[in-house]
């Protein structure tokens, strides 16, 4: 199977194509992602996911393709979660909180669509999520889930980075995980304002390093939130 190279892609479109969000364009430019997917996802959050039925199971594949599909699966989960959060705000949400959560939603959608475009025909199908354990009307429930997803996402990228063989893929994964870490810190600050929890001992070790968790452990942690069966037996482990 051909390994996706996130540094070059036939998906690049004309620079004259219009975009709906200057903020997204600036984010992508600063992350170095515009050279890959161009206007494929710069057009906004609209997508045709509803046109494609979710499969009952997906196989992530092997090599760099498998690792990128693994990241794509996690970004699907996060994008779906924040889309729901913004669509049905919890009781008592402030304007500042809604703005922050909307920004995070937009980032997660960008990550999701970027990985899908880069993977092309090797991309897994749309996952069916399961958020029945989250009470979207309650702040603590929503932010608690957000904390779990963001902390898990950072640990997932850290743990999978060493398994990538293409240097360009590793570089872009690093640029994505740094944004996920910003999300994690912001969510933790909402839960515990003016505290040191944004870099607490539960996520940063005594050497000042964040956790790195293997794909198998991450997939087990998020399994309650995904109805689609995810097979990862072909992923590299070293």
Residue pairs with C-beta under 8 A, 6 or more apart in sequence:
1 61
1 62
1 63
1 65
1 122
2 65
2 122
3 63
3 64
3 65
3 165
3 166
3 169
4 64
4 65
4 68
4 118
4 119
4 120
4 122
4 166
4 169
5 166
5 168
5 169
6 36
6 68
6 118
6 166
6 168
6 169
6 171
6 172
7 35
7 36
7 168
7 171
7 172
8 35
8 36
9 36
9 37
9 117
9 118
11 36
11 37
11 38
11 40
11 117
11 118
11 120
12 35
12 36
12 37
12 38
13 38
13 39
13 40
14 38
14 39
17 38
17 39
17 42
17 43
18 43
19 25
19 39
19 42
19 43
19 44
20 42
20 43
20 44
21 42
21 44
21 106
23 103
23 106
24 42
24 44
24 106
24 110
25 34
25 42
27 107
27 110
28 34
28 42
28 110
28 114
31 172
31 175
31 176
31 179
32 171
32 172
32 175
33 110
33 114
33 172
33 175
34 42
36 114
36 117
36 118
36 172
37 113
37 114
37 117
37 118
40 113
40 117
41 109
41 110
41 113
41 114
41 117
45 83
45 105
45 106
45 109
47 113
49 126
52 125
52 126
53 126
54 125
54 126
54 127
54 128
54 227
54 228
55 124
55 125
55 126
55 228
56 228
56 229
57 228
57 229
57 230
57 231
58 69
58 73
58 124
58 125
58 127
58 228
58 229
58 230
58 231
59 124
59 231
59 232
59 233
59 234
60 66
60 69
60 70
60 73
60 124
60 230
60 231
60 232
60 234
60 235
61 69
61 122
61 124
61 234
61 235
62 234
62 235
62 236
63 165
63 236
64 164
64 165
64 166
64 169
65 119
65 122
66 232
66 234
66 235
66 236
67 160
67 163
67 164
67 169
67 215
67 235
67 236
68 115
68 118
68 119
68 169
69 119
69 122
69 123
69 124
70 156
70 160
70 215
70 219
70 232
70 235
71 115
71 156
71 157
71 160
71 173
71 176
72 112
72 115
72 116
72 119
72 123
72 124
73 124
73 127
73 226
73 230
74 152
74 153
74 156
74 218
74 222
75 108
75 111
75 112
75 115
76 112
76 126
76 127
76 129
77 127
77 129
77 149
77 222
77 225
77 226
78 108
78 111
78 112
78 149
78 150
78 153
79 105
79 108
79 109
79 111
79 112
80 127
80 129
80 131
81 108
81 129
81 131
81 134
81 145
81 146
81 149
81 225
82 101
82 104
82 105
82 108
82 146
83 105
83 109
84 131
84 136
85 101
85 105
85 136
85 142
85 146
86 98
86 101
86 102
86 105
88 136
88 137
89 98
90 136
90 137
90 138
90 139
90 141
90 142
91 137
91 138
91 139
92 139
93 101
93 139
97 190
100 186
100 190
101 146
104 146
104 183
104 186
104 187
107 179
107 183
111 176
111 179
115 123
116 123
125 228
127 226
127 227
127 228
127 230
128 226
128 227
128 228
129 225
129 226
129 227
130 224
130 225
130 226
130 227
131 145
131 225
133 224
133 225
134 141
134 142
134 145
135 141
135 142
136 142
143 187
143 190
143 191
144 191
146 187
147 184
147 187
147 188
147 191
148 221
149 222
150 180
150 183
150 184
150 187
151 184
151 203
151 211
152 213
152 218
152 221
152 222
153 177
153 180
153 183
153 184
154 177
154 180
154 181
154 184
154 203
154 210
154 211
155 203
155 210
155 211
155 212
155 213
155 218
156 213
156 215
156 218
157 173
157 174
157 176
157 177
157 180
158 177
158 210
158 211
158 212
158 213
159 211
159 212
159 213
159 214
159 215
159 217
159 218
160 173
160 215
161 170
161 173
161 174
161 177
161 212
162 212
163 215
163 235
163 236
163 237
163 238
164 170
164 173
181 210
184 198
184 203
185 198
185 199
186 198
188 197
188 198
188 200
189 195
189 197
189 198
191 197
203 210
203 211
204 210
205 211
214 237
215 232
215 235
216 232
219 230
219 232
223 230
